[in-house]
């Protein structure tokens, strides 16, 4: 079970990172790409970042009641 947690964390990290980068480029905060200044990339990146953060939290939360 611990291996699954590590694997999910490794996969969720890039999902969160790419989502944040897309949001910043779509909002014209992070320049240097064809995506810079195009709001559609912020719209695509926001759910991706939220999904990555939510999955990262869900996978790494401590089970309640188990000792």
Predicted model as a PDB file, atoms N, CA, C, CB and O in Angstrom, pLDDT in the B-factor column:
MODEL        1                                                                  
ATOM      1  N   UNK A   1       0.814  -1.195   0.000  1.00 71.00           N  
ATOM      2  CA  UNK A   1       0.000   0.000   0.000  1.00 71.00           C  
ATOM      3  C   UNK A   1       0.859   1.262   0.000  1.00 71.00           C  
ATOM      4  CB  UNK A   1      -0.927  -0.004   1.197  1.00 71.00           C  
ATOM      5  O   UNK A   1       0.489   2.271  -0.600  1.00 71.00           O  
ATOM      6  N   UNK A   2       1.999   1.203   0.670  1.00 80.00           N  
ATOM      7  CA  UNK A   2       2.876   2.368   0.731  1.00 80.00           C  
ATOM      8  C   UNK A   2       3.477   2.672  -0.638  1.00 80.00           C  
ATOM      9  CB  UNK A   2       3.990   2.144   1.758  1.00 80.00           C  
ATOM     10  O   UNK A   2       3.714   3.834  -0.969  1.00 80.00           O  
ATOM     11  N   UNK A   3       3.723   1.633  -1.434  1.00 86.00           N  
ATOM     12  CA  UNK A   3       4.259   1.831  -2.780  1.00 86.00           C  
ATOM     13  C   UNK A   3       3.242   2.561  -3.646  1.00 86.00           C  
ATOM     14  CB  UNK A   3       4.641   0.480  -3.422  1.00 86.00           C  
ATOM     15  O   UNK A   3       3.606   3.425  -4.444  1.00 86.00           O  
ATOM     16  N   UNK A   4       1.981   2.219  -3.492  1.00 82.00           N  
ATOM     17  CA  UNK A   4       0.925   2.881  -4.232  1.00 82.00           C  
ATOM     18  C   UNK A   4       0.829   4.361  -3.863  1.00 82.00           C  
ATOM     19  CB  UNK A   4      -0.404   2.189  -3.979  1.00 82.00           C  
ATOM     20  O   UNK A   4       0.579   5.207  -4.721  1.00 82.00           O  
ATOM     21  N   UNK A   5       1.028   4.660  -2.595  1.00 85.00           N  
ATOM     22  CA  UNK A   5       1.007   6.052  -2.144  1.00 85.00           C  
ATOM     23  C   UNK A   5       2.154   6.837  -2.775  1.00 85.00           C  
ATOM     24  CB  UNK A   5       1.094   6.125  -0.607  1.00 85.00           C  
ATOM     25  O   UNK A   5       1.954   7.962  -3.233  1.00 85.00           O  
ATOM     26  N   UNK A   6       3.351   6.256  -2.805  1.00 88.00           N  
ATOM     27  CA  UNK A   6       4.493   6.930  -3.421  1.00 88.00           C  
ATOM     28  C   UNK A   6       4.278   7.125  -4.922  1.00 88.00           C  
ATOM     29  CB  UNK A   6       5.777   6.132  -3.174  1.00 88.00           C  
ATOM     30  O   UNK A   6       4.576   8.192  -5.459  1.00 88.00           O  
ATOM     31  N   UNK A   7       3.773   6.118  -5.586  1.00 89.00           N  
ATOM     32  CA  UNK A   7       3.533   6.199  -7.015  1.00 89.00           C  
ATOM     33  C   UNK A   7       2.488   7.276  -7.334  1.00 89.00           C  
ATOM     34  CB  UNK A   7       3.081   4.839  -7.553  1.00 89.00           C  
ATOM     35  O   UNK A   7       2.660   8.050  -8.275  1.00 89.00           O  
ATOM     36  N   UNK A   8       1.428   7.321  -6.563  1.00 86.00           N  
ATOM     37  CA  UNK A   8       0.398   8.334  -6.780  1.00 86.00           C  
ATOM     38  C   UNK A   8       0.931   9.736  -6.505  1.00 86.00           C  
ATOM     39  CB  UNK A   8      -0.815   8.053  -5.894  1.00 86.00           C  
ATOM     40  O   UNK A   8       0.568  10.681  -7.206  1.00 86.00           O  
ATOM     41  N   UNK A   9       1.785   9.884  -5.497  1.00 88.00           N  
ATOM     42  CA  UNK A   9       2.385  11.184  -5.201  1.00 88.00           C  
ATOM     43  C   UNK A   9       3.287  11.628  -6.340  1.00 88.00           C  
ATOM     44  CB  UNK A   9       3.177  11.128  -3.889  1.00 88.00           C  
ATOM     45  O   UNK A   9       3.285  12.801  -6.715  1.00 88.00           O  
ATOM     46  N   UNK A  10       4.054  10.705  -6.888  1.00 92.00           N  
ATOM     47  CA  UNK A  10       4.935  11.035  -8.003  1.00 92.00           C  
ATOM     48  C   UNK A  10       4.127  11.446  -9.233  1.00 92.00           C  
ATOM     49  CB  UNK A  10       5.841   9.844  -8.337  1.00 92.00           C  
ATOM     50  O   UNK A  10       4.560  12.314  -9.991  1.00 92.00           O  
ATOM     51  N   UNK A  11       2.982  10.845  -9.437  1.00 90.00           N  
ATOM     52  CA  UNK A  11       2.156  11.179 -10.595  1.00 90.00           C  
ATOM     53  C   UNK A  11       1.331  12.451 -10.385  1.00 90.00           C  
ATOM     54  CB  UNK A  11       1.234  10.023 -10.914  1.00 90.00           C  
ATOM     55  O   UNK A  11       1.045  13.161 -11.349  1.00 90.00           O  
ATOM     56  N   UNK A  12       0.950  12.747  -9.156  1.00 92.00           N  
ATOM     57  CA  UNK A  12       0.139  13.934  -8.882  1.00 92.00           C  
ATOM     58  C   UNK A  12       0.967  15.212  -8.864  1.00 92.00           C  
ATOM     59  CB  UNK A  12      -0.578  13.777  -7.559  1.00 92.00           C  
ATOM     60  O   UNK A  12       0.458  16.288  -9.178  1.00 92.00           O  
ATOM     61  N   UNK A  13       2.227  15.100  -8.502  1.00 91.00           N  
ATOM     62  CA  UNK A  13       3.096  16.278  -8.444  1.00 91.00           C  
ATOM     63  C   UNK A  13       3.204  16.994  -9.776  1.00 91.00           C  
ATOM     64  CB  UNK A  13       4.468  15.882  -7.979  1.00 91.00           C  
ATOM     65  O   UNK A  13       2.970  18.201  -9.834  1.00 91.00           O  
ATOM     66  N   UNK A  14       3.553  16.291 -10.856  1.00 93.00           N  
ATOM     67  CA  UNK A  14       3.615  16.963 -12.159  1.00 93.00           C  
ATOM     68  C   UNK A  14       2.259  17.498 -12.631  1.00 93.00           C  
ATOM     69  CB  UNK A  14       4.161  16.010 -13.194  1.00 93.00           C  
ATOM     70  O   UNK A  14       2.206  18.528 -13.303  1.00 93.00           O  
ATOM     71  N   UNK A  15       1.179  16.819 -12.292  1.00 94.00           N  
ATOM     72  CA  UNK A  15      -0.153  17.301 -12.651  1.00 94.00           C  
ATOM     73  C   UNK A  15      -0.408  18.676 -12.021  1.00 94.00           C  
ATOM     74  CB  UNK A  15      -1.236  16.288 -12.200  1.00 94.00           C  
ATOM     75  O   UNK A  15      -0.912  19.586 -12.679  1.00 94.00           O  
ATOM     76  N   UNK A  16      -0.061  18.811 -10.771  1.00 95.00           N  
ATOM     77  CA  UNK A  16      -0.208  20.089 -10.071  1.00 95.00           C  
ATOM     78  C   UNK A  16       0.723  21.139 -10.666  1.00 95.00           C  
ATOM     79  CB  UNK A  16       0.077  19.919  -8.570  1.00 95.00           C  
ATOM     80  O   UNK A  16       0.301  22.269 -10.908  1.00 95.00           O  
ATOM     81  N   UNK A  17       1.967  20.785 -10.901  1.00 95.00           N  
ATOM     82  CA  UNK A  17       2.952  21.726 -11.424  1.00 95.00           C  
ATOM     83  C   UNK A  17       2.585  22.228 -12.812  1.00 95.00           C  
ATOM     84  CB  UNK A  17       4.318  21.082 -11.460  1.00 95.00           C  
ATOM     85  O   UNK A  17       2.657  23.429 -13.072  1.00 95.00           O  
ATOM     86  N   UNK A  18       2.196  21.334 -13.701  1.00 96.00           N  
ATOM     87  CA  UNK A  18       1.816  21.736 -15.062  1.00 96.00           C  
ATOM     88  C   UNK A  18       0.565  22.608 -15.033  1.00 96.00           C  
ATOM     89  CB  UNK A  18       1.579  20.494 -15.951  1.00 96.00           C  
ATOM     90  O   UNK A  18       0.462  23.572 -15.791  1.00 96.00           O  
ATOM     91  N   UNK A  19      -0.376  22.276 -14.167  1.00 96.00           N  
ATOM     92  CA  UNK A  19      -1.578  23.105 -14.047  1.00 96.00           C  
ATOM     93  C   UNK A  19      -1.261  24.518 -13.597  1.00 96.00           C  
ATOM     94  CB  UNK A  19      -2.550  22.474 -13.078  1.00 96.00           C  
ATOM     95  O   UNK A  19      -1.826  25.479 -14.119  1.00 96.00           O  
ATOM     96  N   UNK A  20      -0.366  24.651 -12.639  1.00 96.00           N  
ATOM     97  CA  UNK A  20       0.033  25.985 -12.158  1.00 96.00           C  
ATOM     98  C   UNK A  20       0.750  26.759 -13.256  1.00 96.00           C  
ATOM     99  CB  UNK A  20       0.941  25.868 -10.915  1.00 96.00           C  
ATOM    100  O   UNK A  20       0.504  27.951 -13.440  1.00 96.00           O  
ATOM    101  N   UNK A  21       1.632  26.089 -13.981  1.00 96.00           N  
ATOM    102  CA  UNK A  21       2.357  26.754 -15.067  1.00 96.00           C  
ATOM    103  C   UNK A  21       1.384  27.225 -16.149  1.00 96.00           C  
ATOM    104  CB  UNK A  21       3.416  25.805 -15.675  1.00 96.00           C  
ATOM    105  O   UNK A  21       1.520  28.338 -16.658  1.00 96.00           O  
ATOM    106  N   UNK A  22       0.413  26.397 -16.501  1.00 96.00           N  
ATOM    107  CA  UNK A  22      -0.567  26.791 -17.512  1.00 96.00           C  
ATOM    108  C   UNK A  22      -1.386  27.992 -17.059  1.00 96.00           C  
ATOM    109  CB  UNK A  22      -1.492  25.625 -17.835  1.00 96.00           C  
ATOM    110  O   UNK A  22      -1.673  28.884 -17.857  1.00 96.00           O  
ATOM    111  N   UNK A  23      -1.762  28.020 -15.788  1.00 96.00           N  
ATOM    112  CA  UNK A  23      -2.523  29.163 -15.273  1.00 96.00           C  
ATOM    113  C   UNK A  23      -1.686  30.431 -15.341  1.00 96.00           C  
ATOM    114  CB  UNK A  23      -2.982  28.906 -13.825  1.00 96.00           C  
ATOM    115  O   UNK A  23      -2.168  31.472 -15.786  1.00 96.00           O  
ATOM    116  N   UNK A  24      -0.441  30.348 -14.903  1.00 96.00           N  
ATOM    117  CA  UNK A  24       0.423  31.533 -14.912  1.00 96.00           C  
ATOM    118  C   UNK A  24       0.701  32.021 -16.334  1.00 96.00           C  
ATOM    119  CB  UNK A  24       1.742  31.228 -14.201  1.00 96.00           C  
ATOM    120  O   UNK A  24       0.750  33.227 -16.574  1.00 96.00           O  
ATOM    121  N   UNK A  25       0.882  31.107 -17.265  1.00 96.00           N  
ATOM    122  CA  UNK A  25       1.105  31.529 -18.648  1.00 96.00           C  
ATOM    123  C   UNK A  25      -0.179  32.087 -19.258  1.00 96.00           C  
ATOM    124  CB  UNK A  25       1.627  30.354 -19.491  1.00 96.00           C  
ATOM    125  O   UNK A  25      -0.129  33.063 -20.007  1.00 96.00           O  
ATOM    126  N   UNK A  26      -1.294  31.500 -18.959  1.00 95.00           N  
ATOM    127  CA  UNK A  26      -2.562  32.006 -19.492  1.00 95.00           C  
ATOM    128  C   UNK A  26      -2.906  33.387 -18.971  1.00 95.00           C  
ATOM    129  CB  UNK A  26      -3.678  31.056 -19.158  1.00 95.00           C  
ATOM    130  O   UNK A  26      -3.551  34.173 -19.666  1.00 95.00           O  
ATOM    131  N   UNK A  27      -2.479  33.688 -17.750  1.00 95.00           N  
ATOM    132  CA  UNK A  27      -2.735  35.002 -17.163  1.00 95.00           C  
ATOM    133  C   UNK A  27      -1.640  36.010 -17.475  1.00 95.00           C  
ATOM    134  CB  UNK A  27      -2.888  34.875 -15.674  1.00 95.00           C  
ATOM    135  O   UNK A  27      -1.650  37.120 -16.941  1.00 95.00           O  
ATOM    136  N   UNK A  28      -0.695  35.638 -18.333  1.00 94.00           N  
ATOM    137  CA  UNK A  28       0.395  36.505 -18.776  1.00 94.00           C  
ATOM    138  C   UNK A  28       1.341  36.883 -17.635  1.00 94.00           C  
ATOM    139  CB  UNK A  28      -0.172  37.762 -19.407  1.00 94.00           C  
ATOM    140  O   UNK A  28       1.928  37.965 -17.651  1.00 94.00           O  
ATOM    141  N   UNK A  29       1.490  36.002 -16.649  1.00 94.00           N  
ATOM    142  CA  UNK A  29       2.418  36.225 -15.541  1.00 94.00           C  
ATOM    143  C   UNK A  29       3.757  35.564 -15.822  1.00 94.00           C  
ATOM    144  CB  UNK A  29       1.830  35.693 -14.228  1.00 94.00           C  
ATOM    145  O   UNK A  29       4.805  36.078 -15.430  1.00 94.00           O  
ATOM    146  N   UNK A  30       3.722  34.430 -16.500  1.00 92.00           N  
ATOM    147  CA  UNK A  30       4.921  33.673 -16.834  1.00 92.00           C  
ATOM    148  C   UNK A  30       5.104  33.716 -18.351  1.00 92.00           C  
ATOM    149  CB  UNK A  30       4.825  32.196 -16.314  1.00 92.00           C  
ATOM    150  O   UNK A  30       4.433  32.981 -19.076  1.00 92.00           O  
ATOM    151  N   UNK A  31       6.007  34.571 -18.834  1.00 91.00           N  
ATOM    152  CA  UNK A  31       6.155  34.732 -20.285  1.00 91.00           C  
ATOM    153  C   UNK A  31       7.049  33.658 -20.901  1.00 91.00           C  
ATOM    154  CB  UNK A  31       6.721  36.106 -20.601  1.00 91.00           C  
ATOM    155  O   UNK A  31       7.666  32.861 -20.195  1.00 91.00           O  
ATOM    156  N   UNK A  32       7.102  33.657 -22.223  1.00 89.00           N  
ATOM    157  CA  UNK A  32       8.055  32.832 -22.936  1.00 89.00           C  
ATOM    158  C   UNK A  32       7.483  31.641 -23.656  1.00 89.00           C  
ATOM    159  CB  UNK A  32       9.053  32.369 -22.015  1.00 89.00           C  
ATOM    160  O   UNK A  32       8.213  30.689 -23.929  1.00 89.00           O  
ATOM    161  N   UNK A  33       6.207  31.655 -23.975  1.00 90.00           N  
ATOM    162  CA  UNK A  33       5.598  30.511 -24.647  1.00 90.00           C  
ATOM    163  C   UNK A  33       4.480  31.005 -25.559  1.00 90.00           C  
ATOM    164  CB  UNK A  33       5.056  29.479 -23.615  1.00 90.00           C  
ATOM    165  O   UNK A  33       4.034  32.148 -25.453  1.00 90.00           O  
ATOM    166  N   UNK A  34       4.039  30.133 -26.448  1.00 92.00           N  
ATOM    167  CA  UNK A  34       2.897  30.479 -27.291  1.00 92.00           C  
ATOM    168  C   UNK A  34       1.617  30.574 -26.477  1.00 92.00           C  
ATOM    169  CB  UNK A  34       2.730  29.452 -28.405  1.00 92.00           C  
ATOM    170  O   UNK A  34       0.617  31.111 -26.954  1.00 92.00           O  
ATOM    171  N   UNK A  35       1.638  30.052 -25.241  1.00 91.00           N  
ATOM    172  CA  UNK A  35       0.448  30.080 -24.381  1.00 91.00           C  
ATOM    173  C   UNK A  35       0.331  31.385 -23.597  1.00 91.00           C  
ATOM    174  CB  UNK A  35       0.477  28.904 -23.414  1.00 91.00           C  
ATOM    175  O   UNK A  35      -0.708  31.653 -22.994  1.00 91.00           O  
ATOM    176  N   UNK A  36       1.378  32.191 -23.600  1.00 93.00           N  
ATOM    177  CA  UNK A  36       1.411  33.409 -22.806  1.00 93.00           C  
ATOM    178  C   UNK A  36       0.324  34.376 -23.263  1.00 93.00           C  
ATOM    179  CB  UNK A  36       2.789  34.074 -22.897  1.00 93.00           C  
ATOM    180  O   UNK A  36       0.237  34.726 -24.440  1.00 93.00           O  
ATOM    181  N   UNK A  37      -0.493  34.795 -22.321  1.00 92.00           N  
ATOM    182  CA  UNK A  37      -1.530  35.780 -22.594  1.00 92.00           C  
ATOM    183  C   UNK A  37      -2.813  35.218 -23.176  1.00 92.00           C  
ATOM    184  CB  UNK A  37      -1.003  36.791 -23.511  1.00 92.00           C  
ATOM    185  O   UNK A  37      -3.733  35.981 -23.470  1.00 92.00           O  
ATOM    186  N   UNK A  38      -2.902  33.916 -23.351  1.00 94.00           N  
ATOM    187  CA  UNK A  38      -4.128  33.321 -23.878  1.00 94.00           C  
ATOM    188  C   UNK A  38      -4.899  32.693 -22.719  1.00 94.00           C  
ATOM    189  CB  UNK A  38      -3.812  32.258 -24.986  1.00 94.00           C  
ATOM    190  O   UNK A  38      -4.477  31.687 -22.148  1.00 94.00           O  
ATOM    191  N   UNK A  39      -6.016  33.292 -22.390  1.00 96.00           N  
ATOM    192  CA  UNK A  39      -6.779  32.940 -21.191  1.00 96.00           C  
ATOM    193  C   UNK A  39      -7.267  31.492 -21.200  1.00 96.00           C  
ATOM    194  CB  UNK A  39      -7.964  33.868 -21.049  1.00 96.00           C  
ATOM    195  O   UNK A  39      -7.531  30.924 -20.141  1.00 96.00           O  
ATOM    196  N   UNK A  40      -7.388  30.893 -22.376  1.00 96.00           N  
ATOM    197  CA  UNK A  40      -7.872  29.513 -22.451  1.00 96.00           C  
ATOM    198  C   UNK A  40      -6.940  28.568 -21.701  1.00 96.00           C  
ATOM    199  CB  UNK A  40      -8.007  29.069 -23.915  1.00 96.00           C  
ATOM    200  O   UNK A  40      -7.392  27.568 -21.142  1.00 96.00           O  
ATOM    201  N   UNK A  41      -5.640  28.874 -21.684  1.00 96.00           N  
ATOM    202  CA  UNK A  41      -4.700  28.010 -20.976  1.00 96.00           C  
ATOM    203  C   UNK A  41      -4.877  28.132 -19.473  1.00 96.00           C  
ATOM    204  CB  UNK A  41      -3.263  28.350 -21.365  1.00 96.00           C  
ATOM    205  O   UNK A  41      -4.633  27.165 -18.751  1.00 96.00           O  
ATOM    206  N   UNK A  42      -5.290  29.280 -18.985  1.00 96.00           N  
ATOM    207  CA  UNK A  42      -5.604  29.422 -17.559  1.00 96.00           C  
ATOM    208  C   UNK A  42      -6.861  28.625 -17.220  1.00 96.00           C  
ATOM    209  CB  UNK A  42      -5.792  30.916 -17.183  1.00 96.00           C  
ATOM    210  O   UNK A  42      -6.970  28.049 -16.138  1.00 96.00           O  
ATOM    211  N   UNK A  43      -7.806  28.600 -18.157  1.00 97.00           N  
ATOM    212  CA  UNK A  43      -9.035  27.833 -17.948  1.00 97.00           C  
ATOM    213  C   UNK A  43      -8.734  26.341 -17.946  1.00 97.00           C  
ATOM    214  CB  UNK A  43     -10.077  28.167 -19.033  1.00 97.00           C  
ATOM    215  O   UNK A  43      -9.331  25.594 -17.171  1.00 97.00           O  
ATOM    216  N   UNK A  44      -7.819  25.894 -18.802  1.00 97.00           N  
ATOM    217  CA  UNK A  44      -7.423  24.483 -18.822  1.00 97.00           C  
ATOM    218  C   UNK A  44      -6.577  24.130 -17.597  1.00 97.00           C  
ATOM    219  CB  UNK A  44      -6.645  24.165 -20.109  1.00 97.00           C  
ATOM    220  O   UNK A  44      -6.703  23.035 -17.049  1.00 97.00           O  
ATOM    221  N   UNK A  45      -5.725  25.044 -17.175  1.00 97.00           N  
ATOM    222  CA  UNK A  45      -4.781  24.765 -16.094  1.00 97.00           C  
ATOM    223  C   UNK A  45      -5.403  24.760 -14.709  1.00 97.00           C  
ATOM    224  CB  UNK A  45      -3.687  25.763 -16.125  1.00 97.00           C  
ATOM    225  O   UNK A  45      -4.956  24.014 -13.838  1.00 97.00           O  
ATOM    226  N   UNK A  46      -6.418  25.570 -14.489  1.00 97.00           N  
ATOM    227  CA  UNK A  46      -7.022  25.656 -13.159  1.00 97.00           C  
ATOM    228  C   UNK A  46      -7.617  24.323 -12.694  1.00 97.00           C  
ATOM    229  CB  UNK A  46      -8.099  26.722 -13.154  1.00 97.00           C  
ATOM    230  O   UNK A  46      -7.314  23.896 -11.579  1.00 97.00           O  
ATOM    231  N   UNK A  47      -8.448  23.647 -13.494  1.00 97.00           N  
ATOM    232  CA  UNK A  47      -8.946  22.347 -13.031  1.00 97.00           C  
ATOM    233  C   UNK A  47      -7.847  21.300 -12.907  1.00 97.00           C  
ATOM    234  CB  UNK A  47     -10.013  21.842 -13.972  1.00 97.00           C  
ATOM    235  O   UNK A  47      -7.911  20.417 -12.052  1.00 97.00           O  
ATOM    236  N   UNK A  48      -6.835  21.405 -13.770  1.00 96.00           N  
ATOM    237  CA  UNK A  48      -5.733  20.457 -13.692  1.00 96.00           C  
ATOM    238  C   UNK A  48      -4.964  20.638 -12.382  1.00 96.00           C  
ATOM    239  CB  UNK A  48      -4.791  20.627 -14.896  1.00 96.00           C  
ATOM    240  O   UNK A  48      -4.618  19.659 -11.721  1.00 96.00           O  
ATOM    241  N   UNK A  49      -4.698  21.886 -12.013  1.00 97.00           N  
ATOM    242  CA  UNK A  49      -3.997  22.158 -10.759  1.00 97.00           C  
ATOM    243  C   UNK A  49      -4.851  21.746  -9.556  1.00 97.00           C  
ATOM    244  CB  UNK A  49      -3.629  23.651 -10.665  1.00 97.00           C  
ATOM    245  O   UNK A  49      -4.330  21.187  -8.591  1.00 97.00           O  
ATOM    246  N   UNK A  50      -6.137  22.012  -9.608  1.00 97.00           N  
ATOM    247  CA  UNK A  50      -7.028  21.615  -8.518  1.00 97.00           C  
ATOM    248  C   UNK A  50      -7.117  20.099  -8.393  1.00 97.00           C  
ATOM    249  CB  UNK A  50      -8.419  22.200  -8.733  1.00 97.00           C  
ATOM    250  O   UNK A  50      -7.140  19.564  -7.285  1.00 97.00           O  
ATOM    251  N   UNK A  51      -7.169  19.410  -9.523  1.00 95.00           N  
ATOM    252  CA  UNK A  51      -7.207  17.947  -9.496  1.00 95.00           C  
ATOM    253  C   UNK A  51      -5.907  17.385  -8.928  1.00 95.00           C  
ATOM    254  CB  UNK A  51      -7.456  17.385 -10.909  1.00 95.00           C  
ATOM    255  O   UNK A  51      -5.926  16.449  -8.129  1.00 95.00           O  
ATOM    256  N   UNK A  52      -4.782  17.955  -9.341  1.00 95.00           N  
ATOM    257  CA  UNK A  52      -3.491  17.507  -8.815  1.00 95.00           C  
ATOM    258  C   UNK A  52      -3.374  17.743  -7.324  1.00 95.00           C  
ATOM    259  CB  UNK A  52      -2.359  18.210  -9.531  1.00 95.00           C  
ATOM    260  O   UNK A  52      -2.897  16.874  -6.594  1.00 95.00           O  
ATOM    261  N   UNK A  53      -3.805  18.916  -6.859  1.00 95.00           N  
ATOM    262  CA  UNK A  53      -3.737  19.227  -5.430  1.00 95.00           C  
ATOM    263  C   UNK A  53      -4.694  18.342  -4.636  1.00 95.00           C  
ATOM    264  CB  UNK A  53      -4.061  20.710  -5.186  1.00 95.00           C  
ATOM    265  O   UNK A  53      -4.345  17.849  -3.564  1.00 95.00           O  
ATOM    266  N   UNK A  54      -5.902  18.144  -5.165  1.00 94.00           N  
ATOM    267  CA  UNK A  54      -6.876  17.301  -4.475  1.00 94.00           C  
ATOM    268  C   UNK A  54      -6.430  15.850  -4.382  1.00 94.00           C  
ATOM    269  CB  UNK A  54      -8.207  17.374  -5.176  1.00 94.00           C  
ATOM    270  O   UNK A  54      -6.563  15.220  -3.333  1.00 94.00           O  
ATOM    271  N   UNK A  55      -5.904  15.326  -5.475  1.00 92.00           N  
ATOM    272  CA  UNK A  55      -5.417  13.950  -5.460  1.00 92.00           C  
ATOM    273  C   UNK A  55      -4.208  13.795  -4.553  1.00 92.00           C  
ATOM    274  CB  UNK A  55      -5.068  13.499  -6.867  1.00 92.00           C  
ATOM    275  O   UNK A  55      -4.075  12.793  -3.850  1.00 92.00           O  
ATOM    276  N   UNK A  56      -3.325  14.791  -4.568  1.00 91.00           N  
ATOM    277  CA  UNK A  56      -2.154  14.750  -3.703  1.00 91.00           C  
ATOM    278  C   UNK A  56      -2.569  14.745  -2.236  1.00 91.00           C  
ATOM    279  CB  UNK A  56      -1.233  15.940  -3.991  1.00 91.00           C  
ATOM    280  O   UNK A  56      -2.008  14.003  -1.430  1.00 91.00           O  
ATOM    281  N   UNK A  57      -3.549  15.571  -1.894  1.00 92.00           N  
ATOM    282  CA  UNK A  57      -4.043  15.600  -0.513  1.00 92.00           C  
ATOM    283  C   UNK A  57      -4.726  14.274  -0.157  1.00 92.00           C  
ATOM    284  CB  UNK A  57      -5.029  16.780  -0.314  1.00 92.00           C  
ATOM    285  O   UNK A  57      -4.484  13.715   0.912  1.00 92.00           O  
ATOM    286  N   UNK A  58      -5.574  13.778  -1.054  1.00 90.00           N  
ATOM    287  CA  UNK A  58      -6.349  12.574  -0.780  1.00 90.00           C  
ATOM    288  C   UNK A  58      -5.458  11.349  -0.603  1.00 90.00           C  
ATOM    289  CB  UNK A  58      -7.342  12.330  -1.899  1.00 90.00           C  
ATOM    290  O   UNK A  58      -5.710  10.511   0.264  1.00 90.00           O  
ATOM    291  N   UNK A  59      -4.423  11.249  -1.420  1.00 88.00           N  
ATOM    292  CA  UNK A  59      -3.525  10.097  -1.349  1.00 88.00           C  
ATOM    293  C   UNK A  59      -2.685  10.123  -0.077  1.00 88.00           C  
ATOM    294  CB  UNK A  59      -2.614  10.061  -2.574  1.00 88.00           C  
ATOM    295  O   UNK A  59      -2.402   9.073   0.501  1.00 88.00           O  
ATOM    296  N   UNK A  60      -2.290  11.301   0.358  1.00 86.00           N  
ATOM    297  CA  UNK A  60      -1.362  11.402   1.485  1.00 86.00           C  
ATOM    298  C   UNK A  60      -2.023  11.733   2.814  1.00 86.00           C  
ATOM    299  CB  UNK A  60      -0.338  12.432   1.188  1.00 86.00           C  
ATOM    300  O   UNK A  60      -1.327  12.002   3.793  1.00 86.00           O  
ATOM    301  N   UNK A  61      -3.325  11.721   2.868  1.00 86.00           N  
ATOM    302  CA  UNK A  61      -3.993  11.995   4.156  1.00 86.00           C  
ATOM    303  C   UNK A  61      -3.849  10.781   5.084  1.00 86.00           C  
ATOM    304  CB  UNK A  61      -5.509  12.338   3.936  1.00 86.00           C  
ATOM    305  O   UNK A  61      -3.703   9.647   4.627  1.00 86.00           O  
ATOM    306  N   UNK A  62      -3.893  11.029   6.327  1.00 75.00           N  
ATOM    307  CA  UNK A  62      -3.777   9.968   7.321  1.00 75.00           C  
ATOM    308  C   UNK A  62      -5.142   9.344   7.568  1.00 75.00           C  
ATOM    309  CB  UNK A  62      -3.181  10.510   8.638  1.00 75.00           C  
ATOM    310  O   UNK A  62      -6.124  10.067   7.733  1.00 75.00           O  
ATOM    311  N   UNK A  63      -5.222   8.052   7.598  1.00 72.00           N  
ATOM    312  CA  UNK A  63      -6.531   7.434   7.897  1.00 72.00           C  
ATOM    313  C   UNK A  63      -6.915   7.691   9.353  1.00 72.00           C  
ATOM    314  CB  UNK A  63      -6.497   5.901   7.615  1.00 72.00           C  
ATOM    315  O   UNK A  63      -6.083   7.571  10.253  1.00 72.00           O  
ATOM    316  N   UNK A  64      -8.160   8.038   9.573  1.00 63.00           N  
ATOM    317  CA  UNK A  64      -8.620   8.309  10.925  1.00 63.00           C  
ATOM    318  C   UNK A  64      -9.103   7.027  11.569  1.00 63.00           C  
ATOM    319  CB  UNK A  64      -9.731   9.364  10.925  1.00 63.00           C  
ATOM    320  O   UNK A  64      -9.737   6.192  10.923  1.00 63.00           O  
ATOM    321  N   UNK A  65      -8.804   6.880  12.826  1.00 56.00           N  
ATOM    322  CA  UNK A  65      -9.290   5.743  13.576  1.00 56.00           C  
ATOM    323  C   UNK A  65      -8.392   4.521  13.521  1.00 56.00           C  
ATOM    324  CB  UNK A  65     -10.621   5.381  13.090  1.00 56.00           C  
ATOM    325  O   UNK A  65      -8.592   3.593  14.305  1.00 56.00           O  
ATOM    326  N   UNK A  66      -7.428   4.480  12.647  1.00 58.00           N  
ATOM    327  CA  UNK A  66      -6.540   3.340  12.554  1.00 58.00           C  
ATOM    328  C   UNK A  66      -5.244   3.622  13.304  1.00 58.00           C  
ATOM    329  CB  UNK A  66      -6.253   2.999  11.089  1.00 58.00           C  
ATOM    330  O   UNK A  66      -4.690   4.718  13.213  1.00 58.00           O  
ATOM    331  N   UNK A  67      -4.772   2.635  14.039  1.00 56.00           N  
ATOM    332  CA  UNK A  67      -3.525   2.836  14.792  1.00 56.00           C  
ATOM    333  C   UNK A  67      -2.542   1.760  14.456  1.00 56.00           C  
ATOM    334  CB  UNK A  67      -3.782   2.856  16.298  1.00 56.00           C  
ATOM    335  O   UNK A  67      -1.431   1.751  14.986  1.00 56.00           O  
TER     336      UNK A  67                                                      
ENDMDL                                                                          
END                                                                             
